[in-house]
Amino acid sequence: MRVSWVEEALQEFRRLDEQQQSVVRRFVDTLAEDGIEMDEVGPPVDGETDLNLFRLKMMDGDSGLNHRAAFDVHDRMFVIYRLSSREGFYSSEELHELESREP
């Protein structure tokens, strides 16, 4: 399946250093190949919003990456809405802001 990024998520990706971008690309490529069956996919944890999105957990000790991506499936394509550090990803403020993002 193909992968698309909303503009805000693409900007978040571009803020990472090269090594971390490479790690994120590897996880996203695996998502495109394996789909939601991969071990790192699950629902976001939040009780304050009506988000119905999947969460992709991305960790890599060598690059120091510990990020999450919020995504959904639209028109047979994975759409990534947010890329954030683990700490920021689960904050109420970021999850509420995520509600305004569109594919």
C-alpha positions in Angstrom: 0.0 0.0 0.0 1.2 3.6 -0.6 1.8 6.1 2.1 0.9 9.8 2.1 1.7 12.6 4.6 -0.3 15.6 5.6 1.8 18.8 5.3 2.1 19.3 9.0 3.4 15.7 9.5 5.9 16.1 6.6 7.2 19.3 8.3 7.6 17.4 11.6 9.6 14.7 9.6 11.9 17.3 8.1 12.8 18.6 11.5 14.5 15.3 12.4 18.2 14.8 11.7 19.2 12.6 8.8 19.8 9.5 10.8 16.4 9.8 12.5 14.7 10.4 9.1 16.3 7.2 7.8 14.9 5.3 10.7 11.4 6.8 10.2 11.6 5.9 6.5 12.4 2.3 7.4 9.4 2.1 9.8 7.1 3.7 7.2 8.3 1.4 4.4 7.6 -1.6 6.7 4.1 -0.2 7.3 3.5 0.1 3.6 4.7 -3.5 3.1 3.2 -5.2 6.1 0.2 -3.0 6.9 -1.4 -2.8 10.3 -0.3 -6.3 11.2 3.2 -5.1 12.2 4.0 -5.3 15.9 4.5 -1.5 16.3 0.9 -0.6 15.2 -1.8 0.0 17.8 -4.5 2.5 18.7 -3.5 5.8 20.3 -4.2 6.1 24.0 -6.5 9.0 24.7 -9.8 9.4 26.4 -10.4 13.1 25.7 -10.8 13.2 21.9 -12.8 11.3 19.3 -9.7 10.4 17.3 -10.0 7.1 15.6 -6.5 6.7 14.3 -3.7 4.1 14.5 -0.4 4.7 16.2 3.0 3.6 14.8 5.7 3.2 17.5 9.2 4.0 16.2 12.2 3.4 18.5 15.9 3.2 17.6 18.7 3.3 20.2 21.4 4.3 17.7 19.7 7.5 16.6 18.0 8.2 19.9 14.6 8.1 18.1 11.6 7.4 20.3 8.7 8.8 18.2 5.1 7.9 17.3 3.1 8.6 14.1 -0.6 8.9 14.0 -2.1 7.5 10.8 -5.3 6.2 9.2 -6.3 4.5 6.0 -8.0 6.5 3.2 -8.7 5.3 -0.3 -6.3 2.3 0.0 -3.5 4.5 1.3 -1.9 5.1 4.7 -2.1 8.7 5.6 0.2 10.0 8.3 -1.2 12.9 10.3 1.4 13.5 13.0 5.0 12.6 13.8 6.0 13.4 17.3 8.3 12.4 20.2 6.7 9.8 22.5 6.4 12.3 25.3 4.6 14.9 23.1 2.5 12.5 21.1 0.3 11.6 24.1 -0.2 15.1 25.4 -3.8 16.3 25.4 -2.7 19.5 23.6 -1.1 17.7 20.7 -4.0 15.2 20.4 -6.5 18.1 20.3 -4.5 19.9 17.7 -4.3 16.7 15.6 -8.1 16.7 15.3 -7.8 19.7 12.9 -5.5 18.0 10.4 -6.9 16.8 7.2 -5.6 14.5 4.4 
